[in-house]
Amino acid sequence: MAHHLHIIGICGTAMAGLAALAKDKGWLVTGSDSGIYPPMSDFLEEQKIKTFSGFAPENLDPVPDQVLVGNAISRGNPELEAVLDMGLPYCSGAQWLFDNVLAGRHPVVVTGTHGKTSTSSMTAKVLDSGGWQPGFFIGGIPQDFGQGVRFPKSPWVVVEGDEYDTAFFDKRPKFLHYRPRTLILHNLEFDHADIYPDLEAIRKQFRLLLRSVPASGHILANGDDPEICGLLPSAFSPVITYGFAPGNSYHAKLEHSDGSRWQLFNGDKPILKVNWNLIGEHNVINGMAAATVALVHGMAPELVKKGLEGFQGVARRLQKRFEMKGITVYDDFAHHPTAIETTLRGLQAKVTGKGRVWAVLEPRSNTMRRRIHQDRLATALAPADRVIMTRPAARGLPDSELLDVDLIVQNLNRAKSSNAGDVAHVVADAAAVVEILSSSWKSGDQVVIMSNGGFDGIHAKLQVQLDS
């Protein structure tokens, strides 16, 4: 008889992915959540996983063999309280992933403040194209695979290493559970202001992660990132660096300023040339990391090239949603100024002289709503020709801690003075964004919607407006 796994908080991206992995492994899986709606509800239905709407002790009948407790579940949740009262075995999703998928295999763990999802997806694609049949656990949807999880058919498993905490009873980062044999250290900046007081608190967790890599493992580090380089003295494993600087073990040279063509070198030796559909130096860095994983472990360069050039991208990472009347609208999962700036610079390099770049930003995450990046956001948005920002929701934050979007817009308008008037605007919501765009856009415009949420269905609203 199959073991029964019950997941409290099953509709989070990570927990739904674990549900699918458990089902692939032969478990009977059920779960509950307070908000069951697409796309996760559709995904779980396709997997034939039974879900309960709302949290209640009755959801534990029949009694499961093990309970997974989602990161968002806190004490006081009636279902969790019943688990504790009944003395049922429970653990975090990160611990279950290690015990049931990663243990005894070769985890390739991708870490960093930004770029984790894209780099994990590229790495999985390259290993898959080389015939290595990897499993993966990724916090997004690689378009090559159509879902963010797959049970491995080989020792290789690519895991997106999240530095956010694990569960109500385990405040360590998720990535400390994964015990990588190959670790990618991609970049490090301050983030997650709701759980980390400062950058040093995050550095400490990364140093602990470095200590978990065996001496026979590999640490692949972005040698262009000073914060990453500062962590490397904590390593007990061989370190291989990648980046644009020639002093890195592997380095790249752009053959086109938008990042669509580049060449990878090992020292002075050319290894491969890449001509792909992606843009931006950030994607080249992501591609270098993925290539380094495969090359270090012996994959032939031509297979690495095939995987990179065949990569179809990740949902919500500068994903083209539609093009109508010469106007292109993208969806981008923006949550950090560095990622915003590199995305806009890459798009600007691609379209310079052909049209304007619009950046539409909803500051929505716990960190983006705060003044943590107040000074950086104007610089990050500067590559855009036009900027629209919505006011952040307070959700308990005092005005003194909320991001001052008015000041950011004032700084942008001062720096980008135009005879046509202001180039940056603050609005209340998606409807106001649609109103400004529909009165101002013209053929050739590239509109990037930047949010880590649904933004009130803004893409559909824009499409309807363009079609009218």
Number of C-alpha atoms within 10 A of each C-alpha: 6 11 13 18 20 26 27 28 25 28 26 18 16 20 23 23 26 26 27 24 23 21 20 13 13 13 18 19 25 23 26 22 20 13 15 19 12 10 10 17 17 12 17 22 11 10 15 13 17 13 22 17 13 16 18 16 14 12 20 21 7 8 15 20 15 18 25 25 26 23 23 11 15 14 11 9 13 15 21 23 15 17 19 13 9 11 9 16 12 19 18 21 24 26 18 18 18 16 13 12 24 25 14 10 15 19 24 29 25 29 26 21 19 20 20 25 27 26 30 31 33 30 32 31 31 28 25 17 19 20 12 19 19 25 25 29 27 27 23 24 20 25 15 16 14 11 19 25 24 20 20 19 11 13 16 21 26 29 29 26 28 21 20 18 19 24 21 14 13 12 12 14 19 21 25 22 21 24 21 29 19 23 26 28 28 26 20 21 18 18 23 20 17 11 14 14 12 13 15 12 12 20 18 11 15 23 16 14 22 22 15 19 21 17 13 10 18 23 26 24 26 29 26 20 16 11 17 19 16 12 17 18 10 13 19 17 21 13 16 18 22 28 24 20 15 17 15 19 19 27 26 24 18 17 14 13 16 21 25 20 18 20 17 26 20 17 13 12 9 13 19 17 19 21 16 17 14 22 24 21 20 22 20 26 22 24 29 26 27 27 27 26 23 20 16 13 10 9 18 13 16 12 20 28 23 16 24 25 19 17 23 19 20 23 20 20 20 22 17 16 17 14 14 11 11 12 17 17 21 19 22 25 19 27 23 21 20 18 18 22 22 19 25 24 23 21 22 23 16 18 15 11 9 12 17 21 23 25 24 26 24 27 24 21 19 18 20 23 25 23 17 17 17 18 14 15 22 22 16 20 28 21 22 23 18 21 24 22 23 21 19 20 16 15 9 7 12 9 10 9 12 21 24 17 23 16 14 22 22 17 16 22 20 13 12 16 13 10 7 6 9 16 21 26 20 20 16 13 16 19 15 14 21 17 12 13 18 13 8 9 16 14 13 17 20 26 22 26 25 24 19 17 14 10 17 11 11 17 19 12 15 20 16 10 13 15 9 6
